[in-house]
Amino acid sequence: MAVKTQELKLDIERVGPVSAILMQPANARACYVLAHGAGTDMRHASMDKIALGLSERGIATFRFNFPYMENKQGRPDQPAVAHATIRAAVEEGARLCPGLKLIAGGKSFGGRMTSQAEAKAPLPNVKGLAFLGFPLHADKKPSIERAEHLARVEIPMLFLQGTRDGLADLGLLKPVLAKLGTRAMLHEIEGADHSFAVLKKSGRTNDEALAEVLDTLATWIDQLA
């Protein structure tokens, strides 16, 4: 299957340009605007695997760096900058992939910043948000404050969560999502941590766990109106 990969620049108003990558299979039926986590950039091996795996499932991805990672600064951007970056990425994803169903979200910090942006003002043309490990709280500091804004998100949301995720106590996350009703779907990856890595004694590999994540995501995207 032919896959077109383009190295691009994404211009963020009042911030400047950041690097971006569009990976688009010939038969793409959707585009996922994929934001990276706090400690990695868009070129991290995990991001490459996600993008390649989705392209094999007919899903294009538009990846980008947040400015702090582009400029090699240690601390993540302030929410306003992260939100502006996501809005620019969504607009560019729609422009580059006309006619394709548009989804947004990403890994950990990137997914949370996307939902915050959506909660403040709907992201144009985005049909749903997909979280590859929503960081409900800091490691070993259970709380639900980071989820308060989700009540203001009115489009479908998919939460892909490992059962060993130290940044999302499922006992806390499930009641939060239950209050969101049919807008929120939770899929648990048995034995997986925040990066969807599984223990050897689980009887399956990290690649198999990731395949479950991507299969679930692709099926959910297809079911979106």
Rosetta blueprint (number, residue, H / E / L):
1 M L
2 A L
3 V E
4 K E
5 T E
6 Q E
7 E E
8 L E
9 K E
10 L E
11 D E
12 I E
13 E L
14 R L
15 V L
16 G E
17 P E
18 V E
19 S E
20 A E
21 I E
22 L E
23 M E
24 Q E
25 P E
26 A L
27 N L
28 A L
29 R L
30 A E
31 C E
32 Y E
33 V E
34 L E
35 A E
36 H L
37 G L
38 A L
39 G L
40 T L
41 D L
42 M L
43 R L
44 H L
45 A H
46 S H
47 M H
48 D H
49 K H
50 I H
51 A H
52 L H
53 G H
54 L H
55 S H
56 E H
57 R L
58 G L
59 I E
60 A E
61 T E
62 F E
63 R E
64 F E
65 N L
66 F L
67 P H
68 Y H
69 M H
70 E H
71 N L
72 K L
73 Q L
74 G L
75 R L
76 P L
77 D L
78 Q L
79 P H
80 A H
81 V H
82 A H
83 H H
84 A H
85 T H
86 I H
87 R H
88 A H
89 A H
90 V H
91 E H
92 E H
93 G H
94 A H
95 R H
96 L H
97 C L
98 P L
99 G L
100 L L
101 K E
102 L E
103 I E
104 A E
105 G E
106 G E
107 K E
108 S H
109 F H
110 G H
111 G H
112 R H
113 M H
114 T H
115 S H
116 Q H
117 A H
118 E H
119 A H
120 K H
121 A L
122 P L
123 L L
124 P L
125 N L
126 V E
127 K E
128 G E
129 L E
130 A E
131 F E
132 L E
133 G L
134 F L
135 P L
136 L L
137 H L
138 A L
139 D L
140 K L
141 K L
142 P L
143 S L
144 I L
145 E H
146 R H
147 A H
148 E H
149 H H
150 L H
151 A H
152 R H
153 V L
154 E L
155 I L
156 P L
157 M E
158 L E
159 F E
160 L E
161 Q E
162 G E
163 T L
164 R L
165 D L
166 G L
167 L L
168 A L
169 D L
170 L H
171 G H
172 L H
173 L H
174 K H
175 P H
176 V H
177 L H
178 A H
179 K H
180 L H
181 G H
182 T H
183 R H
184 A E
185 M E
186 L E
187 H E
188 E E
189 I E
190 E L
191 G L
192 A E
193 D L
194 H L
195 S L
196 F L
197 A L
198 V E
199 L L
200 K H
201 K H
202 S H
203 G L
204 R L
205 T L
206 N H
207 D H
208 E H
209 A H
210 L H
211 A H
212 E H
213 V H
214 L H
215 D H
216 T H
217 L H
218 A H
219 T H
220 W H
221 I H
222 D H
223 Q H
224 L L
225 A L
